[in-house]
Amino acid sequence: MRVRLRRGVAIVYGIVAMSVGFALASLAVEYGRVQSIKAEAQTLADAACRAAAGGYNHGGMSEARIRARALAAISKVDGVHVTLADGDFIFGHWNKNTGQLQTPGSGKPMNAIHVTVRRTVALTFASLFGKSSVDVSATATAQAPQSQVFAGFAALGGMDFKNNAFIGGYNSASTTNPTTATATAAAALTSNGTISFKNNTTVNGDINLGPAGAENHQNNLTMTGSVNHLANDVPAPPDPSWSPSPNPLGIPQNYTVNNNTTLPGGTYWFTSLTVNKKLTFSGPATVYVNGNVTMGDDIVTSGSIPSNLKLYQLGNNRTLTMNNNGHLVAEVQAAGSALTAKNKLSLYGLGLYKSIDVKNTAEFYYDQNSGATAQAMATAAGATEGNSIALVE
């Protein structure tokens, strides 16, 4: 009888031991599954962070989120597509010395993005012990080249907007006719000096200020982005060399347009350019002006794509004057030039000037498709910290 009892106890112990062993083995398998899912989340966090950093240089925080979310939407963690919330993004300045991300308010330029990927994982075996799920998260931070200061319109000295101004973004690959209603929040205004707004201004994007820069506004300023402080002044990029050759069609260097005119693509050299009637380029063109530019009508490029017209205004103490409903579609580098305008002007593309002074309904549209030019201008000015997007943790 005692032998049978001992055998019965041994069988019970064996069953218990097997059950415990099975439970432990099952939990180990489930733990391995959770770690595998966390590795998937980390891979996505790294990739989404790089995508966000690349987007930031072409369209600010809005474009950064768009690109990261687009990548997450086609990726899966634990077999499920990922949705990134606004709280999953942190924008700030990466301090190389401390190895930390400083959030806005640190007085440093924003140059890094921190992304978190989250997933709630349902548990099978652990649910038997009262644990039905576990939260998994992975983070990554990426630092991007600092070409964002040129992602829009910059004036090294200062800017003054009066009476109904709008600054926004668009992409010429999808539309060549942006409006205040369709514009994206991809633009940026950058200045080493003071940016002043008076009487109804909308900035769909960010404001970047040099160490001594300031933002002043009166009567209704609406801004979708943030005011960022740069560690150093934005330097002027060097002017291209002035080495004139004959212009296409024998156009003189001192050129005045008195009738609606279409010129072929090519390279043009002017000592002054006065546009009293609409000037259109039928193909990609590069225009060098070693003097002043005066516009009483439009300058429009091939296909209304800003990158098809590169306008370089050379020298210091120059003026680019726009009057009476003028439209300029171009990528402009005029670091020694004062842009002045009144009475309905529209700029499409990007522009770097010495100063900007506009009034009476001015619209500035930064073409997000001009990112390559923005990067080149930033590199020439020494404003980048590198040409690659690097994970920093």
FENQUIPE-V502011 format. One record per run of one state. SS is the DSSP state (H for helix, E for strand, - for the rest). FROM is the first residue (numbers start at 1). LEN is the number of residues. Records with the same first field share a line. If there is no record, write none. Layout:
SS: FROM-LEN  FROM-LEN
This chain:
-: 1-1  74-2  78-2  82-4  96-4  104-8  123-3  130-3  144-4  151-2  163-2  171-13  185-2  192-2  199-2  204-1  210-4  219-2  224-3  230-18  251-3  258-3  264-2  271-1  276-3  282-3  290-3  296-3  301-1  305-1  314-4  324-3  343-2  360-2  381-9  392-2
H: 2-72  86-3  126-4  148-3  248-3  302-3  306-3  368-13
E: 76-2  80-2  89-7  100-4  112-11  133-11  153-10  165-6  184-1  187-5  194-5  201-3  205-5  214-5  221-3  227-3  254-4  261-3  266-5  272-4  279-3  285-5  293-3  299-2  309-5  318-6  327-16  345-15  362-6  390-2
